[in-house]
Amino acid sequence: MASRSTDNLQRVTTSVDPPLEPIRTTKIRRWDGSRRTTTNWDSVRRVRYSSDATVDSLDLNVLRSQLSQDPELWSTTGDCSIHFYAQGQSRRGASLRVSLSAIQSSNCAPLLGRYNAKASVESPSTSSDHSSSPDEDYFLEPSPPAKHELFIPAPSGLSKEGAFRYHLTTRNFFAWMFEKPLVGHRLGDSLLSLLDRMNEFREDEDQNLDDILAYLDSQEYTDFRSCPDHALAVLQFAEKHELLELWRDSFCHCAGMSEELPFSAEYEFVSRQSKALITRANLEMDLRLEHAGRSLGNFLEDDLSGAYLGLPPPARVHLDRFRSFLQSFYVGKYGYWPPSRANVSSAAFPKSIFKSMYFEFRNLYEYLVDPTFRTGLSSDRPADGGICVLQNVTAFDKRRKYASLPHPLPLVPETPLGRPKTATVRTLFKHSHAQKVERRNATLAALSAATNPSAVKVMECRLVREYLCFEKSWTLQEKEETVSCSDARKVRWILIYAMLQTLISVTRAPPEVRDTEGVPYPLCCQVAGTPPWDEDGKKATLEQKLVVMGEEEVRRAKARQDQVHPGMRIPNHATAKVAFTTPFLELNPDHADLFIPKTLPL
């Protein structure tokens, strides 16, 4: 919905009611998404409480003060007064004062047609014979002059509390229109009621859904970070209307905040299926974090042991040497390794350490990766012999059920100078030192060439710089290594790849999660087996409807053709062609919840 000017609308300053215990009807909340606060709501707060006020008298006073002139929806320049009762039923004044043109431009034809904005009169007609109306006793302020008036009563037959809820939703309808916060008993119930009222007061239901989703974003109700009320309320809304992306976004935050959810008033109204899925996701996430903490603590010593990774003894020695390098690096960074746990009963690292390690190994991966080879594509490159990296990293991914990275292979150094097969005694003593220096220089040049140093951010990473020193010190050792330069790079790559995959599994949130920064809890939630509704059945039903729609369009085309003069009819083969070119919706494999139009080939 296009934003509207609300410069003349007064801003409300909320305050919490006195520390009394009013009955349930008076517990009205106001949710300020931008400030992330929930406060008690009393629209005007004109009532003064005496020290000897009772609960019953307080309840009557609060009911009379709430929903009278709402400062957030009362514009001094507004030309339309809105009354929450039928015309002629009360002396009470208007509750809202807004611009009629804004209502007209919001596609509210059903609202205006049903309640018919009338020209204002000097004093509204009143009668004391309508005290039985469910709207009575809510509003006491006289209506200020305005050019037009709307009278929106509650349906007959409602109790006073039911009428009060009805008026709250009507107030929230105009809060949506002018982009003001919602009020009500619960945020989830207010959202659901608001969409129902939008469908009642406006025409296009699909547009209403789009507009309320835009409103949720603008009010920041979809910012679920450390806010269980927002997450649980939107989870209920998304489940009711089967909105997959929104449901998964809120679901992942609920799983991360699982221990805090029971303290929210919204938790009681979440479906049993969603509660079970949240509990399962939280438990699975905790187990995965603990396994990652143990594995990263010894640099995957068990996951890449001889039982899973077949390496010759020299390559295994080099792998252990590389682990020692990483151990020294992180001891120098944190003072000890493994680091202290956030929870003594869990092996998981603090989230900040997981995240820091992820960026370090991602930079190391980008520095060494071969960008020309992609997973799933055949390669024309000849086999270089030695250790098969692709086979080993693929086996690791399958064992841990990870999605393979797009580029699974490293750049492999090519050493142009090899060792001479035969040599005389004179050559050994006279030229051995020169050959050794030449061979080391060639190895260093080959290692440097097999990198991607162009990214400045990658080279700023301390682990990348320390890794360069490690490769250089290994190359310049006096003792000849029994593992080749290329195989040594492959061995190091296998560990780097496996470390990065493990870190991704505990740091990366599902693609539906939008806000991930500044979140103290984990968001690496598994969404397999969600949502609680039958999403596949929903898509199949939609596809069937589209096929029927396509067939119906063909029948209509044939019917139109029969009405045309025989000499002007389209040939039969052209009619058949129309049937095959009717667009239908196909599942997009990259986003299982979206559809893309596609035309069948002729």
N, C-alpha and C positions, 0 to 999 in steps of 0.2 A: 504494500500500500504506500502510495506517495506520501511523503511527510507533509504535514500541514503546519502553518504558522500558529503558534500558541503563545505568542509573546505577551498577550493580554491575560492569559490564564494565570491566576495566582498560584504560587507554590505553597504546599502545606508543610508545616513544621510539626512532625509527629512527636508525641510524648506518650509514655506509658501511663495507663490509668493508675489511680491510687491502689495500694496493696490490699484490696478487698477481694472477696471471692464471689464474683457475679455468677449468675446461672449461665448455662451453655450458650443461650441466645446472644448474650452480650460479648462473647469472646470472638470479636471480629479482628482480623489481622490485616496488616498492610505489608505487601512484599515489595521492597525496593531492590530490584535486581542489580542496579548499578552500584549501590552502596552495600549490597549483600547483607541487608538487615531485615528483620521481621519485627514489627512493632504493633502494639495494640492500636486500633484505629477508632477514632471518634471524630467525625468530620468537622465539627465546629467547636466542641469542647466548651459550650457556653454554660454547662451545668456546674454549679458550685456545690461541692460535697461538704456537708456538715459533719462534725465529729461524731454525732449520734445517728448517722444515716444507717439504715438497715439495708440488707440485701434486696428486699422486695422493693423499697422505695428507690434504691439505686438503679434497679433494673428498669423501672418505668422511666426514670429520668434519662437513662442512657438510650433507651429505645426512642425517646422523643427527640433526642439531640442527634443521633446518628441518622444519616441520609437526609438531613435537611440541607441547607445550602452548603454544597461541597466546594471548598475553596479551590481544589484542583480543577474542577469543572464548572467554575463560575467566572465567566468573562464579563467584565463591566461593559464591553462593547458588543457582546453577543445580542442578537436580535430575536432569539427563540428561547422562551422559558419552557422547561420540561417539568411537568407535574406527575407525581407518582400516585395518581388517583384519577377517577373518571370526572369529566367536566360536570360541575355543579354538585359534587358530592362532599365538598369540604371547603373550609375557609383557609386551609393551609396554603402557604405560598409554594413557589416553585423550588425544586431541589437542585436543578442544574440550569445553567444559562450559557448557551453556546451559539455558534453561528449556523443559521439555517442552510446557508449555501454549502457549508462543510458537510452537513447531513445529506443534502441532495447530491453532492459529488461523490458520496461514499456508496453509491449503488443501493440505497435504502428505499427503493420504491415500495416494497411490501410494508415497511414501517410507516411511511408517509401515507400510503393508501389506506391502511387500516385505521390510523389515529388522526390523519388529516389535520396538519398544522393550521390552526385558525388564527385570525387576526386578534390581537390582544384587546381586552376591554379594561376600563379603568379599575374596576374591582370585580373579581370573579364572583359568579353567582354561588351562593352558599346555601346550605340547609342543614339544620341540626337533626334531621330525621334519618340521616344515613350513618349513624354511629355504629351500625352493625357491619359496615364494610370492613373487610380484613385489612384495609390500608389505614384505618382510623388510628389516631394517637401517635403516628410516626413523625408528623411534620407540623410545626407550629408557626413558622415564620411566614409573614405575608409575602406575596409575590411582587417583585419589583416590576416596574413598567418594561414592557418589551413589545415589539411589533407582532410577534407570532407566539403561539402557545401550542405545546403538545401535551396531551393528557394520556398517560400510559398506566392504566390501572392493573393490578394483579388479577388473574383469573378468579372468577367466583368459586366459592367452595373451599378455598385454601384457609388454613389456620393462620393466626397472626404470625407465627414463626415462618410458615410457608410463604406468606405474602412478603415477609421481610427478606427472605432468601431470594424471592423473585425480583424484588427491587434492587437487591445487591447485584444480581446478574445484569439487570438493566443498566445500573450505574457502571458496571464493568464494560458493557457494550460501548458506552460513550468514552470510557477510559481507553479502550482499544482505539477508538476513532481519533482521539486526541493524544495518543501515545503517553498515557499516564499509568502508574502502577495499579495493579489489581488489589482488591480487598475481598475478604470473605473468611469463612471458617477454616478452609484448607485450600492450599494452592492447587492441588490436583483437581479437586472438585470444582474450583472456580474456573479452571481452564476448560474442563469438559462442559460446564454449564455455559461458558462464554461462546464456545463453538456452536452449541445448540441454539443459543439466542441469535447468533449471526445467521444461522440457517433460517431462522424464523423471520428476522428483520431484513434479510438481504436475499438476493435471487440465486446466484451461482454458487452451489455448494463447493465445487472444486476450487473456485476462486477464494471462497471463505477459508478453506483449509490452507491455501497458500498465504493468505493474508495473516492468519493467526500465527503461522510459523514465522513469518517475517516479524510479527509483533513480539514473539518470544525472543527472537534474536535481538531486536532493538532494546527490549527491556532487560536483556542479559539474564533471562531465566534459563537459557541454555548454557550458561557458564556454571558447570557443575562442580568446579574445583573446590574441594573441602566444604561443600554445601549439600548435605544430605536432603534437605527439604526440596531444593530445586531438582536434584537428581531423581528422587522418588516420585515427585509430582509429575515430571515430564515422562518418566517411565510409565506411569499409569495412562497418561494421555496418549503416548505412542502405542502402547499395547491396545488401547481401546480402538484406535483408528488404524492399527497395523502399519505403522511407519517404521520400516526396518532400520534405516540409518540412524534416525533419532533414538530409537529404542536401544540400539547397540551402543551408541554414544553414552547415554545415561546409564546403561547396564554396566559398562566397564568401570565407571566411577563408583557405582553402587558396590561392585565387587571389591574395589580397592578400599572403600570406606565401610566394609561389612560390619565391623565392630561398633560403629557409631549409628547405624541405621535404626536399631530398636528404640533409640531415644527420640526419634522424629515422629511427630504426629501423623505423618504420611505413611509410615511403615505398615500400620494396621490395615490399610486399604490396598496394599499391593497384592496381586493375585498369588495364590499358593504356588503356581507354576514358576512365576518369576522369582519368588523367594527361594525355591529349591534350586533354580539355576544360579542365582547369586551365591548361595552357599557352596554349591559345587565348584563354581569358577574360583571363588576365594580359596578353597582348599587346594585345588589344583595349582593355583598360582603360588601358594605358600610352599608346596612341595617342590615346584620347579625352581623357586628362588633358593631353597635350601640346597638342592642338588647343584645348582650353578655355583653357590658359594663354596661348597666342598671341592668341586672340579677346578674352579679358578684358583683356589687356594694352593693347589699343588700343580697348577698349569697343565691340567688334563692328563695327569700321570696314569690314571686308571683308564680313561676313555681312549688314550692312544698307546696303551700297553701292547706288549707282544701278542696278546690274545686277539687284538683287533687290527693292529698295524704291523704288517710284515716288513721289517727293515733288516738289512744286513748289519752285523755287529758294528762296523765303523760308522754307519749312518745313525745307529742307535746311540753311540757314544756322542756323536755331534748333536743329536736331539737333546740329550741330557745337558750338554754344555750350553746349549741355547736356553734351556730352562734355568740353568744357574745364572745366566746373564739377566733374564727377566726377574728372577728372585732378587738379585742384587739391586736392580733398578727400582723395584717397588719397596724394598727395605730402605733404600736411600730416600724415597719419596715420603713414606709413611712412618719410618722409624722401626717397623717390624712388619712381618708378613707371615701368615695371613693377618689382615687388619682386625681390629676389635669389632665384634658383632653389635648390631643395633639391639638385638634381643639375645640374651645369654642362652636361651633355650632353642635358638635357631642358628643354623649355619649360614644363613643368608648375610651378605654384606649390606651395609647401608646403601640406600639408593644412590647417594652422591658418588660413591666409589664405583658402583656398577656403571653409572653414566660416564664418569671420567675415563674408566678403562675402555668403554665402548668407543669414545672419540679417539683415544690413542691408537687402538688397534684398527679402527677404520682408516685413520691416516696412514698407518703402516701398510694396510691392505692397498690403499690407493697408490702408495709409493711404489709397490712391487707388482701390481696386477698387470696382466696382459689384456689390454682393452680390445684386442682384435678377435679374441675368442669368446664366444657366447655359449651358455648352457643350452643344450638341445639342438645345436646346429652342427652339421658335419664340417670337419676341417680337412683341408687339403695338405696341411703341414705334415712332413715326414716324421715318423717316430724317432725321437732322439735317444732312445735307450735309457737304461738306468731305472730309477724309481718312477712308477706311474702315478703321477699326482692325481689325475682325474679319477682314476679308479678308487683311490684311497679317500678323497674328499667326498665322493658320491656315496661310498659305503658309510662314512660317518654321518652324512645327512640322513640317509635312510634309517640308520640305527637310532638316531635321535629324533626322527620325524621332523626334520627342518626342511624348509623350502630352499633349494640350492640358490646360491648367489649368482647373479647374471654372468659374472666373469670368474670362473673357478680356478683358472691357471695363472701362474706367475710368469713374469719375464725371466727367461733362463739365459744366463751368461754363456757366451760362446768364446772359449779360449783358443786363440789362433795358434798358439805355440804349445806343442806337446813335448814329452820327454823323449830323448833319443833312445832307440832300442839298444844300440851297441855303442861302446865308447872305449877308447884306449886309456891306458894309465896316464899318459900325458894330458889327454883331454880332461880327465877327471880332476887332476891336480891343477891344471893351468886355467881351465875355463869354467870349472864348476861354479865358482862364485859369480862370475858374470852371467852365466846361464840362469842361476837361481834368481838373481836380481831381475833379469829380463822376464823370467817366467812370472815372478810376483807382480811386476809392473803390468804385464799383459792381463793377469788375473784381476788386478784392481781396475784396469780400464774396462774389462768385460763386465765386471760387477756394476760399475758406474753406468755403463751403457744400458744395462738391463734394468732401468728404473724409470720413473715418471717424475722428475724433479721440477717440472714447470709450475706446479701449484705452490704458491708462496705459503698458503695456510698449512699445507702438509709439511713443508720444511720447517715451519715454526714449532712443530710438535717436538717435545723433548725426547720422547721415545724414538722417533724417527732418527733424530741426530745421534742418540746413543747407539741405535742399531747400526748406523754407518760406522761408528767407531768399532763396534764389535766385529763387523765384517772385515774391516781393515786390519784389526789386530789378529784375527784368525788367519788372514792371508799372509801376514808378515811374520808368522811364527818360524823359528829356526828349523823345527822338526817338520819333515814333510808329512802332509796329511795323507791318509789312505782313502779318504772320501773325495771325490772330484768336486770341483767348484760348482758345477751344475747340480749335482745331487745334494750338496750341502744347501744350496738355495731352495731346492724342492723340499727338503726335510724341514727347514725353517718355515716355509710357506704352509705346509700342512698344519703345523701348530698355530700359526697366525690365523689361518682360515678357520680352524676349529674354535679358537678362542673368540674370534669375532662372531661366529654363529651362535656360540653360547651366550655372549653378551647381548646379541640382538634378541634372543629369546626372552630376556628378562628386562629389556629396556624399551623395546618397540611396542607401541600400542596398536590395536587394529586400525585400519584406515578410516573407519567411521568416527573415531575419537578425534575431535577437533582441537580441544584445549589440553595441551600436555605440559606446558611450561609452568613452573611454580607449584607443582603437585607433589606433596610429601609422601604419598602412598603409591604403590606400584599400579601401573595400568596395562601390564603385559597380559591381558586377559584373553583366554581362549573363547572364541564365540562359536565353535562347532556345536551343533545341536540346538542353536537358538535361531529364531525367536520362539516364544511359547505357542504361537499360532502356526498353522500349516502354510508356510510360505510357498512351498512347491505346489500345493493344491490351489492356492490363490492365483499363482501364475498360470497354471494349467487352465483354470476357469476363465481367466482373462483371455488366454489364447483362443479358447473355444468360442468366447463371445466375439472375438475379432474375426474368426473364420466365418461365423454366422453373419456378421456384419458384411463381410466381403461377398458372401453368397447372396445376401439380400440386395446388395448394390447391383449385382449382375442381373437379378430378376427385375429390378427396377429399370435397368437399361434396356432389357428385352421388352418390357411393357411399354416403355417410351417408343421403342422402335416400331412396335405393332401399331402405334397410333400415327406413324408417319406414312405418307403416300408411298405405295410400293416402289415407285420409281426413284424415291429418295432414300430407301432403306440402306443400311450398311450391310455389306456381304456377311454371310455366316462366319467365314473364317476370321473376319475382323472381330466379330462378337466373341468368338472363342479366345482370341488373343487378349481381350479385356479381362476375361476370367483369370487368366494366368498371370496378368500383371497387377492384379489387385494387391496392394501392400498389406503386409501382416507384420506383427511384432514378434521379434525373436529375442531369446535370452542372450544378453551380453556376457560372455564367459569371464570378463574382467570384473564385472560388478553384478553379482547374482540377483540384486534387487532392482536392477534397472532393465528397461526394454529399449531396443533400438529399432526403428523402422527399417525394413529391408524388402526389396522387390525380388520376386522369384525370376530367374532367367527364363527366357523363352525357349 
